[in-house]
Amino acid sequence: MGVAKEQKRRGNRDKIVLWGVLIILTIIPIIRPLGLPIPIDPMTQEFYNIIEDLPPGGKVWLGNAVGSGIIAEQLPGILGCATRLFEKDLKIVIFNIIDIEAETIFAQRSMPELENRGVLKEYGKDWAWLPYVPGVETALAAVAADIRATITVDHYGTPIDQLEVMEGINSVNDFDLVILFGHTTPFFAYIRQIVPSGVPFITQGLTMDLPLMMPYYPIQAKAIMKGLNGAAEYESLIGWPGLAISASDVLNTTHSWVFIAVIGGNIFYLYNTYVRREE
Amino acid sequence: MAIDWNIIGIWIGAFYTIGFFTLAIGVNPWLRFVESTWLGAVVGFAFAVGVKNILSLGINPLMKGDVSVVIALALGALLFSRFINQYRHFSKWGVALMVGVGSGLGIRGAVDGMLLKQIEATFISPIVIGDLWQSINNIIIIVMVLTTLSYFVFSFEFKKPSDILLKLGRWSMMIAFGAAFGNTVTFRFNLFIERFTFLIRTWLQIA
């Protein structure tokens, strides 16, 4: 009984230390950025190169499946990517399939930021924003096969036949590139329904989903941007410092702390288990 | 004086963020309140989107004379028959359609998009001339794929020395699980950092 109490007391004390140091290491870089370097991962470089290689006027399917739970990781990515797509004079069609919240999140979080950046081009001529389509993977397959049979009006209620940017676009095969921002559910749906079309496909994965996504690189997914770190690298490449770069210092300090805590915790565990037991 | 809804939104955001963070000190009434109301808001949002979809994709086209949506609407309505014991078997028709179409589409795409292309991805040369790291990567991929697959071969008993394949397969999976766990921890940190940045920069406006 005494041992259990001692372990519980020690556990609570460890938790306070872990949380305390973590909060300090989070607050300091937010208040006073450290300006630590951001080395570019080859995958982010590939993501960047694929977009850069598109000719002006190239048509891009921008798949938005960023729900409220993954804003932290994916919002900086989609903002950086959309910024670059607009800068490059590409024709962009934004699809909101699979995630029920994605259209609302885009309206409330992404659009105001893109307007602030002043990168948005003429709506209808250079880009279109299509509404949420229920049906998850079935909806994705239907849209990929025949957009006009599935979606008749855009986000604002305008018939898509009246949008200049939609001229000549009937299915996924009419695009030069498909980009997805979302978690594994949309990712695997895109792998099954979009990739067989042969249109190049790139994506940004959540950090925790990367082990599931990486086996699909480079055959199915031509590039996978790695979570918030990848978004910071991409912001650095396109020269638009945003949410991800501002978080990169905190990422470095907190991750270093976790690394130290895991190593230290294991050393103490081994010490308590073997050395103290022998004593 | 005009109400600044943006500021009210920020304060609500801060109230809920700190409320959820209080889990660190244990379950408390603040946490219970934010959990319950958040859940209610999510369900309400999903309900509202559902109603909007039924109206825009079902009722409105029907009103405009598109009778092709009648079948979909009828099958959708039948899903609610599960709440009446006497007629609950009717709900299976709609479910059967959804499962059938979903499975069919999933399998069709999975064969090409996942199975065949995954096999193709392992057809790699273990030696890449002039690129040592790529050669090491390729060898690791080949060894881990083969040993992990051999771990799940149950109709053949691996005896010494071939049981090394099983051990390597288990180690391969353990490494993969470790990587997945590490990435999950990183992801949770990213969520934490975003919320903390919101509290300090947007709510408190310190930095």
Interface residues (C-beta under 8 A of the other chain):
Chain A: K15 W19 L22 I23 T26 I27 I30 I31 R32 I71 A72 E73 I100 E101 T104 Y132 P134 V136 E137 T138 A141 F188 I191 R192 Q193 V195 P196 L206 T207 M208 D209 L210 P211 L212 P215 Y216 I219 Q220 G227 L228 L243 S246 A247 V250 L251 T254 H255 V258
Chain B: A24 F45 A46 V49 G50 N53 L57 M98 V101 G102 L105 G106 R108 G109 A110 D112 G113 M114 K117 Q118 E120 A121 A176 A179 A180 N183 T184 V185 T186 F187 R188 F189 N190 L191 F192 I193 E194 R195 F196 T197 I200 R201 I206 A207
